[in-house]
Amino acid sequence: MPSIFTHGRTFTQPVVWVTTFIMVAFHIDAVVALFFFSWHAFLLAMIFGGGEGLGVGVGYHRLLTHRGYETHRWEWSIFLRSAPHGT
């Protein structure tokens, strides 16, 4: 009975150490961030994250790429000004 790992490339590729270091550092930072948690910072992150998501998803993608809908000039301005914070 053949092994499922015989012809796969999964374990034969070299380790990319830069990517490995970045991924490990990211996870260590996530654990350390738990000790600096505050509800104020969490609320700000949710507000800014929501605004960025609207700017990129609704503003740049739906409005500019597909011309999926029409907006007033002031709405268009708000969407497009909030988008660069999400990129």
Backbone as CSV, one residue per row, in Angstrom:
resi,resn,N_x,N_y,N_z,CA_x,CA_y,CA_z,C_x,C_y,C_z
1,MET,0.840,-1.169,0.000,0.000,0.000,0.000,0.895,1.245,0.000
2,PRO,0.755,2.109,-1.018,1.639,3.273,-1.108,1.268,4.349,-0.094
3,SER,2.266,5.066,0.326,2.064,6.166,1.257,1.539,7.393,0.509
4,ILE,0.746,8.194,1.166,0.216,9.382,0.504,1.271,10.483,0.366
5,PHE,2.395,10.347,1.072,3.451,11.364,1.022,4.568,11.026,0.048
6,THR,4.447,9.959,-0.695,5.550,9.529,-1.543,5.847,10.493,-2.685
7,HIS,4.835,10.943,-3.371,5.063,11.779,-4.537,4.680,13.241,-4.316
8,GLY,4.322,13.602,-3.112,3.942,14.990,-2.837,5.163,15.874,-2.673
9,ARG,4.999,17.141,-2.966,6.090,18.105,-2.813,6.030,18.818,-1.475
10,THR,5.088,18.460,-0.647,4.877,19.173,0.595,6.105,19.181,1.491
11,PHE,6.759,18.062,1.624,7.881,17.959,2.549,9.223,18.008,1.850
12,THR,9.250,18.263,0.565,10.528,18.327,-0.142,10.944,19.757,-0.459
13,GLN,10.048,20.732,-0.283,10.390,22.118,-0.553,11.246,22.665,0.591
14,PRO,12.205,23.531,0.283,13.024,24.114,1.356,12.213,25.082,2.211
15,VAL,12.652,25.277,3.433,12.000,26.215,4.337,12.429,27.631,3.957
16,VAL,11.486,28.517,3.798,11.778,29.925,3.525,11.862,30.606,4.884
17,TRP,13.073,30.882,5.324,13.293,31.349,6.688,12.748,32.735,6.949
18,VAL,12.745,33.595,5.958,12.209,34.947,6.152,10.708,34.858,6.445
19,THR,9.990,34.078,5.654,8.556,33.908,5.866,8.290,33.233,7.202
20,THR,9.078,32.238,7.546,8.918,31.547,8.821,9.123,32.509,9.981
21,PHE,10.147,33.340,9.906,10.418,34.315,10.968,9.262,35.298,11.119
22,ILE,8.760,35.810,10.004,7.662,36.779,10.050,6.411,36.148,10.660
23,MET,6.091,34.915,10.276,4.902,34.245,10.814,5.044,33.971,12.310
24,VAL,6.222,33.538,12.749,6.437,33.289,14.178,6.370,34.593,14.960
25,ALA,6.985,35.647,14.441,6.961,36.945,15.121,5.538,37.487,15.213
26,PHE,4.752,37.313,14.174,3.367,37.768,14.183,2.578,37.070,15.286
27,HIS,2.758,35.778,15.438,2.019,35.044,16.458,2.504,35.372,17.873
28,ILE,3.781,35.598,18.033,4.295,36.020,19.345,3.725,37.388,19.702
29,ASP,3.687,38.301,18.724,3.107,39.623,18.962,1.627,39.527,19.331
30,ALA,0.907,38.602,18.732,-0.518,38.441,19.046,-0.710,38.000,20.490
31,VAL,0.154,37.123,20.975,0.058,36.682,22.372,0.435,37.824,23.308
32,VAL,1.474,38.568,22.990,1.901,39.697,23.816,0.816,40.775,23.856
33,ALA,0.107,40.976,22.744,-0.938,42.005,22.686,-2.060,41.732,23.671
34,LEU,-2.272,40.487,24.051,-3.313,40.161,25.029,-3.061,40.853,26.370
35,PHE,-1.813,41.108,26.702,-1.479,41.742,27.975,-1.635,43.259,27.936
36,PHE,-1.848,43.816,26.743,-2.025,45.254,26.590,-3.427,45.603,26.116
37,PHE,-4.373,44.711,26.303,-5.739,44.900,25.818,-6.450,46.000,26.584
38,SER,-7.204,46.826,25.857,-8.108,47.802,26.487,-9.341,47.931,25.608
39,TRP,-10.480,48.157,26.235,-11.720,48.279,25.483,-11.727,49.540,24.627
40,HIS,-11.058,50.565,25.077,-10.978,51.801,24.303,-10.257,51.559,22.974
41,ALA,-9.122,50.898,23.036,-8.371,50.601,21.813,-9.152,49.652,20.904
42,PHE,-9.842,48.690,21.507,-10.652,47.749,20.729,-11.760,48.484,19.986
43,LEU,-12.432,49.410,20.669,-13.509,50.174,20.045,-12.973,51.028,18.890
44,LEU,-11.848,51.671,19.087,-11.245,52.467,18.009,-10.869,51.601,16.814
45,ALA,-10.335,50.423,17.079,-9.970,49.517,15.989,-11.201,49.082,15.203
46,MET,-12.310,48.836,15.889,-13.536,48.442,15.201,-14.105,49.591,14.368
47,ILE,-14.042,50.808,14.897,-14.549,51.965,14.153,-13.707,52.222,12.914
48,PHE,-12.388,52.285,13.089,-11.523,52.540,11.942,-11.534,51.379,10.959
49,GLY,-11.584,50.164,11.458,-11.636,49.000,10.569,-12.905,48.972,9.747
50,GLY,-14.030,49.339,10.364,-15.278,49.395,9.620,-15.258,50.467,8.551
51,GLY,-14.704,51.617,8.891,-14.606,52.698,7.901,-13.698,52.338,6.744
52,GLU,-12.609,51.662,7.042,-11.698,51.236,5.985,-12.354,50.202,5.092
53,GLY,-13.095,49.279,5.699,-13.780,48.258,4.908,-14.812,48.861,3.977
54,LEU,-15.541,49.855,4.469,-16.503,50.531,3.596,-15.794,51.265,2.467
55,GLY,-14.694,51.918,2.795,-13.977,52.673,1.769,-13.429,51.793,0.672
56,VAL,-12.836,50.673,1.047,-12.238,49.788,0.047,-13.307,48.973,-0.661
57,GLY,-14.151,48.281,0.116,-15.137,47.385,-0.484,-16.232,48.100,-1.249
58,VAL,-16.828,49.081,-0.605,-17.951,49.784,-1.222,-17.456,50.882,-2.146
59,GLY,-16.493,51.661,-1.670,-16.025,52.798,-2.451,-15.201,52.411,-3.663
60,TYR,-14.040,51.852,-3.428,-13.149,51.536,-4.544,-13.688,50.404,-5.403
61,HIS,-14.093,49.313,-4.764,-14.451,48.139,-5.553,-15.793,48.298,-6.258
62,ARG,-16.867,48.443,-5.487,-18.203,48.471,-6.105,-18.449,49.758,-6.889
63,LEU,-18.048,50.897,-6.310,-18.384,52.181,-6.923,-17.485,52.500,-8.115
64,LEU,-16.178,52.381,-7.926,-15.273,52.777,-9.012,-15.035,51.662,-10.029
65,THR,-14.897,50.427,-9.556,-14.583,49.342,-10.484,-15.791,48.941,-11.319
66,HIS,-16.905,48.674,-10.665,-18.068,48.148,-11.374,-19.104,49.207,-11.735
67,ARG,-18.987,50.398,-11.148,-20.029,51.417,-11.297,-21.386,50.798,-10.966
68,GLY,-21.402,50.068,-9.825,-22.569,49.294,-9.442,-23.735,50.116,-8.943
69,TYR,-23.526,51.359,-8.596,-24.597,52.213,-8.097,-24.175,53.666,-8.222
70,GLU,-25.112,54.550,-8.005,-24.830,55.979,-8.050,-25.002,56.556,-6.649
71,THR,-24.174,57.535,-6.309,-24.256,58.170,-4.999,-24.239,59.681,-5.166
72,HIS,-24.573,60.355,-4.082,-24.403,61.804,-4.050,-22.912,62.100,-4.002
73,ARG,-22.568,63.297,-4.371,-21.144,63.670,-4.406,-20.502,63.580,-3.017
74,TRP,-21.210,63.942,-1.950,-20.637,63.912,-0.603,-20.428,62.474,-0.133
75,GLU,-21.323,61.546,-0.504,-21.125,60.133,-0.150,-19.910,59.563,-0.890
76,TRP,-19.804,59.907,-2.152,-18.678,59.454,-2.965,-17.363,59.920,-2.345
77,SER,-17.351,61.164,-1.889,-16.156,61.732,-1.277,-15.787,61.008,0.020
78,ILE,-16.778,60.690,0.850,-16.510,59.990,2.109,-15.939,58.602,1.851
79,PHE,-16.545,57.854,0.935,-16.053,56.509,0.615,-14.614,56.547,0.130
80,LEU,-14.320,57.459,-0.774,-12.988,57.486,-1.374,-11.929,58.044,-0.434
81,ARG,-12.309,58.870,0.511,-11.339,59.400,1.467,-11.045,58.408,2.597
82,SER,-11.971,57.500,2.874,-11.720,56.529,3.932,-10.977,55.300,3.405
83,ALA,-10.973,55.083,2.121,-10.350,53.890,1.538,-8.837,53.810,1.719
84,PRO,-8.063,54.889,1.554,-6.607,54.754,1.673,-6.141,54.281,3.047
85,HIS,-6.957,54.443,4.077,-6.573,53.973,5.396,-6.638,52.448,5.497
86,GLY,-7.340,51.812,4.593,-7.478,50.363,4.627,-6.485,49.633,3.742
87,THR,-5.684,50.370,2.997,-4.746,49.702,2.090,-3.362,49.668,2.653
